[in-house]
């Protein structure tokens, strides 16, 4: 009976570890080995500061993965921004998460209920500012994504972790 319990526990552990390993190796939204991630901060005067996200070896990767997951939710339904939606005329500080790909990455997006497929070299998502969820593809195509309320807290968690490690 004792051997049976041990073998059952061993089997459950092996299946669990296999599941975790396989899910960790599966493609995550925006998460690729050849991508670099940058935080862009723009002051109200227009000054831009960029900070390359360099995660130390002992970093909790779950914080970064949560931000990428929340970002992928923003990308799940995009719309062409309306020109009449410029109710905020005062320049505000804004922060964006930018992913840069060494090689263009083929991506498909749902834009205005139509599938748009293109090769993406860079992707920016506004995480803090007047247009949270705004997406800029290849620095030329501006779209509005879902205003995800979990995006800014995930971003703030990443910034806190980065500054705690510095």
N, C-alpha and C positions, 0 to 999 in steps of 0.2 A: 504494500500500500504506500509506504514511504517513497519507494522508487518511482511509483506511478505519479505521485504528486510532483516529485522533482522533474521527471521527464515532461510532465504537463507544463510546469512553470518554465522549463527550458524551451519548450516549443513556443509558448506564448511570448517569451522574451525574444526568441529568434525572429518570430513573425513581426513583432513590434519594431525591433531594430531594423529589419529589412524594409518595413514600411517607412520608417523615418529616413533611412538612407535613400530609398528610391524617391520619396517626395522631395528630399533635399537636392537631389540631382535633377529633378524635373525642371523644366523651364519656368522661371518665375516671371511675372510681369515686369518688364523693363530691366530685369536682372540678367545681365550677360557678362561673360568674362572679359569681353573686349570693350566694355563701356567704362567711361569715367564719369563721375558725378561731381557737379559744381553747385555751390550755393551762390546765387547772384543777388546782391542787395543793391537797391537803387534808392538814393536819398531823394527827398522832395525837390532838391535843386538839380537832380539829374545825374549826380555823380554815381558811378557804378563801381562796386567792389566785388571781386570774385574770390571764392574760397574753395579750393579743391578739397573734396571730401576724402581724407586719407584715414582709414580706419586702422588703429593699432592692432597688433596680432591678438591682444587679449580683449578685444571689443565684443560686446554682446551683439552679434549680427542680427538678432531678432528686432532690434530697434530700427536698423536700416531696412530690413525686409518689411517691417510694418509700414514705414513711410512709402516704400515702393508699392506695396499692396494698396494703400490708400490712394496713391497717385494713379494706379491702374484703374481704380474705380472712377476717378475723374474722367479718364479716357474712354470709359465704356459707352458714353453717349455724348457726342459732340454736336454743336450747333454753330451755324454762322452767326457771329454776333450782330445784333441789330444796331444800326447807326444812331437810333434815337435813345439808346441806353447809356447816354453819357451824362447821367445826373450828377456825377461827382466831377467838378471842375477844379477843385483844389488839389494840387499835386500831393500825393501821399507817399510815404515810404512803402516800398514793396520788396518782397523776397521771392525768389524763384528757385526751383530745383531744376537743374539742367543736366540732361544725359547726353553725352557725346559718344558716338560710335566710331571706332577706328575704320570700319568698313560699313557702308550703308546697310541698314537692316530693313528688310521688307516687312512692312506692317500694314495691317488692315484696320480701319477705323469706321465706326458708324457715324456718319455726318449727315445731319438733316434727313435721317431715315434712309440713307443711301450708303452703300459700302464704298469707301475710298481706300485704295491700296496704293502705297507709294514707298519708295526707298527713303528711309529716314537716316540722316546723318546727325541731326541734333534735335532735341525735344526739350521744351521748357514748359513748366507748369507753375503758375503763380500760386504760392502757398500762403502769402500774406500781402494784403493790400486792397485796393478798390475792386479788383476783378479776380477774386479767388477762384481758381479753377480754369482760368484762361490758359490756353495751350497755344504754343507757337512751335510749328513744325518747320525744320530746316531754316529757321530765322526768317521765313517769308509768309507762311500760312498761319493766320491767327484765327483760332476757333474758341468757343466757350464750352467748357466741359461742365460736368456736374459739380455744383458747389458742395463738396463733401465736408461736413462739419468735423470729421475726424482727421482731416488733412493737416490743419494747423497744429493741433496737439501732437501729432506724430512728428511733425517738423521740429517743434519746440523740444521734444524729447531727444531727437537726434542732435540738435545744436547743443543742448545741455550736456549730452554725453561727449561730444567732440571737445567742448571747452573744459570739461572735467579732466579729460585725458591730456590736455596741453599744459 
